[in-house]
Each structure stands twice: as C-alpha cells, then as structure tokens.
C-alpha cells in the first residue's frame, strides 16, 4: 500500500511516517507542499492521501481539487487545525473523505487509515 503524506512540517511528516511504519505501512511518500504532492501523486500509485490544509505553494484544498480531477476514488484525509464549518463544507464539496485534527495521536491516525483502507496485518 502506498500512502502519500503531505505537510509543510517535517516533524508532522516524521510522526505520521513512524506511526504508519508501526502499522506495517512502509511505502510512504512525503511531500512538503501540494505542488510536490501532486507530482508524486501523478507519478506513483497512491492508495490514500493524508494532507495538511495550510501549506505554501499549493494548499490542501487546491491539492484535493487537483487530485479529484485525476482520481475520484482515492481516499483523501485532510489533516488540519481548520475546524470552521464553512471550511469543512467546502472540502466536502470537493470530495474530501475524512478529517484528522491536529495534533493527532498514533491511535487517531490508525483509526482514520483503517476506515478507508485495509491496514496490513502486523508481523
């Protein structure tokens, strides 16, 4: 399973990557903004996307819109501190699948991942 983690915070990407590795998900692509993420998304098979909302160059909502023009099926989970109802409704309108609120715990990330894809069995 290929997971794309998009966040301008290196620390957040590291936490997500470590959590995913503990779930036996070792194929994790990382991007620090939506521009990098879109390049990775186009050039690699991706099973799920975790993306921050607020990033330089291309924000998470613009990334979501771009992904949906290419693929309407891949689960996109917005990782954000944005909780305003209008923002949530806008993301839903453009096809976001779920939200993960920052700061998140490994358990929260695992629950969101398991909701959308089959998590690999631990060895």
N, C-alpha and C positions, 0 to 999 in steps of 0.2 A: 504494500500500500504506500502510495506517495502522498505526503502531506506538505502543503505549502504554508509556511508561517511568515506573515508579513507584519513587521513592526519596526518603527524607526529606533526603538530602544533595543540595544544589543542585549541588555540584561533580560528583558521580557522574552526575546527570542531564545536566549540560553535556557531560561526556566522552562519554556514550552518544549524545547528540544530535549532537555533532560527528562521531563515528565513523559514525553512521548517515548523516549528510549526505555523508560521503566515499564512501559506498556508493550514493549517489544515492537515498537514502530521506529525503525532505524532509517527509513528512507524519508528524510525531512529536508525539504528545500527551504532556504531562507532568503528573504528579501527585506531591504530596509525602507523601501517605499513602493508605491503602486506601479511605478514605471518598471523597476526591476522585476516585480512580481508578475506583471503582465508578460514580460519577455520569458520568464521561466514557465509560466502557465502555457504559453503558446508552444514552447519547445520541449515540454516534458508532459508525460501523462500525470495528471493530478487527480487524486481521489477525494480530497477535501481541502478547503482553504480556511485558515484562521487569519483574519486581517484586522489590523488596527483601523480605527476610523480616521484619526487625526495624524497625518504624515505629510512631510514635504513632497514636492514634485507632483504627486498624484495621491489624493486621499482615498480612504477605503470605499467611500460611496462611489467615486468615479471608477475605481478598480472593479467594484461589484457590477456596475453598469457595463463595463468593457467585457468582463467575464461572461455576463449574460448574453452578450451579442455573439459570443463564440460557443457557449455551452450553457444550456438552461438547466442541466441536471446535476452538475457537481455541487455538493453542499458547500455553502459559504457561510461561515460563522463570524460575525462581527465581534471583535474583542475591543471593548471600549468603556470609557467612563461616561460616554454620552447616554443620558437617560431621558432626555426631553422627549415627550410623546410625539411631537412633530418630527423629530429626527428618526425615531423608531418607525413611525408610519411611512416616512419617505423610503427608508431602507426596505421595508416590507414591500412597498410598491415596486421596487426594483428587483425583488426576488431574493432577498437575504433569507437564509433558512433559520438562523438562530442567533442568539447573543450570548456572549460570555463577558461578564462585568469584571473590570479591573478594580482592585487587584484580585486575581483568581488563584485558587488553590489547585494542586495537582488533582484532587478528587473532582473538583468542578470541571476541569479540562477533560478528564476521563469520561465524566458523565455526558458532556456535550458530544465528544467524539463517538461514544457508544450509541448515542441517539441516532446518528446519521450513517455510520459505517460499522462493519463488524470489526471489533478490536481483536488483534491477534491473540491467540492463546499463549499465556506465559509458559516458558520452558521450565 
